[in-house]
Amino acid sequence: MTQLHALVVYVPDTHTETLLAAIGGAGAGKIGNYSHCAFTSSGTGRFTPLPGAEPFIGAVGAGERVPWVRASACRKPVWSALWKKRCSTPLCRPSARRTRTRSRHL
């Protein structure tokens, strides 16, 4: 069995196709003889940029509601030698991560 991880990204709906093409081109969403496999669902993103933020959408201090898409795709574990080379800080290593992650074996 091949171990796969879920990659989940929230993106403004205007950028969904660009994102899916980019992550598919990087190898995410490859399952057997298929590539660029992904699932998307639409929703409303809500946020308020705080002082010091440089928002792509909206303005500092103003609440925003934007149509967003949740895109998910499977990929092989990212803790490869290439990833380790790119990210040398201790917080990039799995043992130092403080956020919850879910891993599924498919």
N, C-alpha and C positions, 0 to 999 in steps of 0.2 A: 504494500500500500504506500502511496505517495502522500506525504504530509503537505497539506495546503493551509494557508492562512487567508483570512478574509481581509481585504483592503476596503475600507469604507471612507468615502469622501463626500462632503457637502459642498455644493457648488451652485452659484447663480445659474438659473435655467438657460441663460444666454450663452454659457460656456460649457454646457454638458458635452456636446459632441467633440469639442476640442480636447476636453479632459479625457474622455473615453478613448479617443484615438491615441493620445499620448501614453496613457497607462497600458493600453493594449500593445502599442509599439514597444513598450519597455518589458513586455512579457507577462503582464497581469492578464488574467482571463483565459489562459491556455489550459484547456482540459482535453486530454486525449488528442484527437485529430481536429480540434476546433480551437480557434484563437479569438481574441476580443470578446469573450463571453462576459456579460455583465448584467446586472439587474438595476433598474432605476425606479424610484418612486418620487412623486412630486409633493411638495408641501410649502409652507410659508416659514421663512427664516425671520427671526426677530432678534434685534440686537441694538445696543446703544454704544457707540464709540466713546470711550472715556478720554480725558485729557492725556495727550502724549500719543494717541493713536493716529494713524494715517490711513483712514478708511478708503477702500476702493469704491465703496458705495456709501452714500450718506455723508453726514457731517458730525463732528464731535459734539456730544451732548444731545443730539437729536435721535429719538427712537426711530428705527426703520423696520419696515415689513417688506420683505422681498420674496418673490417666487424662487424657491430653491429646489434642487434635486439632490436626493440621496442616491449616490451611485456606489455599487459594491461589485467587487470582482475577486476571484481567488488568485492566489499566487503562491509560489514556493516560498519558504521562510526567507525573510529578508536579512537574516544575520549571516550573510555570506561574507567571504573574504573581502569582496569589493565594498560592501557596506561598512565593514569594520575599518577598512582603510579610509573611507570618506568621513567617518564619524569617530574620532578618537577620544572624545570626552567620556567620562564615566557614566553620564546620564544616558548615553546612547546604547549602553550594554543592557541586555535583558535583565540581569540580576539587579541593576540599579534603578529600573523603571519603577515609578511610584503609581502609575495608573493601572487600572484593571484591564487586562486584555483577555480575549477569548480565542482559543485555538481549537480547531476541529480537524480531525483526521478523516479524510474522505477516501 
